Amino acid sequence: MNPSVKGLSLFARLVGLSVREAGRNTMGLILFFAIPVLFLGVVEITAGEGIVPIKLYYPEETLQCLLTVRHACIVFAAAALCGFLSAYYALSLFHQNFEYFRFCVFSGMHPAVLLAGRFIFLVALIVLLAGATTLLTGMLVTIYQPFVVFAGFVLIGIIYGACGGIAGTIVRDVLAAFLAVALLADLDAAWLQNPVYYTSGQNLGLIRWLPAFYPCQMIFAGGFTEDPNPAALSGSLLYAAVLLGILLVIILFRLRGVRRGHALHEPPSAAHQSPSGVQS
């Protein structure tokens, strides 16, 4: 078989395996469909209509706008949900079945095929989650730039997906890895990036270094104003590239010993064998 055709076949099978894994992950499917509806529904029911000042950080100025508590909290909660759910799925993809894929690499599958299949399936999940969250958020409140909000949801999903993948590959205990992801999402995306909180907060320099800051600023700019925030886009892309690069290096490091063991167990080539089949 043509090597390129064989590689595409392996890639398609790997993506199909990822889809079946998602189908067998009952808790993941419940989280995927129930949590956004539940959380945003609770915010819709309980948030008031009082007016609060919100600060948005642009490259050359700080823009202040007045919003209802309900509007600010729904958009903020949607951003936090995208980050947490993306981290959870990445943790599942790169932790629970990592030993199986180590076996696939040992059996001859190239790591590039493995990583491409995993990453593409993860990005597809994030895009689906971001699209559904954007639609649900737009049904509850006015979004001034829906495509910018959607892109922000995708970027916070990729950033937190990389964090979840890093935790899943470093921490061998799945409960400890999940706790690390949950604490990061709770501290960063679900607390410190709350626009009502950081508008009157202190030590904002610390908040700006956290992973969710730039994608949240992008989401808030698209959800609350008609002015895009190019600095937030650049910062989000930089964070995503750095974290994905770290995840890639960790995965390749863990697979390095597998590839080395596979090379040691390969049969000798014909060039090193005598005509009788005995190695010379």
Number of C-alpha atoms within 10 A of each C-alpha: 6 7 8 9 10 11 16 13 12 17 20 14 13 20 21 14 15 17 14 11 14 18 12 11 13 11 10 16 14 10 15 20 12 11 14 22 16 12 15 22 14 12 17 16 10 10 15 13 11 11 14 15 15 23 18 20 18 17 9 7 8 11 13 12 13 13 17 15 18 21 23 23 20 23 27 23 20 22 31 26 25 29 35 24 26 30 31 24 24 29 24 22 23 24 22 14 11 17 12 10 17 19 15 15 20 20 12 13 17 14 19 13 17 18 18 14 20 19 20 12 21 22 18 12 21 26 21 13 22 27 19 16 23 24 13 17 24 17 10 15 16 13 24 17 18 18 15 22 30 23 20 28 29 26 29 34 32 29 27 32 32 29 28 32 31 26 25 29 22 15 15 12 14 16 11 13 23 19 13 17 26 18 14 22 25 16 13 19 27 21 17 21 25 21 22 19 12 17 16 11 11 10 8 12 8 10 16 15 11 16 24 27 22 27 30 29 27 30 32 28 26 23 28 22 16 12 13 18 21 12 16 22 21 14 17 24 17 14 24 23 15 13 20 21 13 15 23 17 13 16 19 15 11 15 20 15 13 19 21 11 12 15 12 10 10 9 7 10 8 10 9 11 12 10 10 7 9 8 12 9
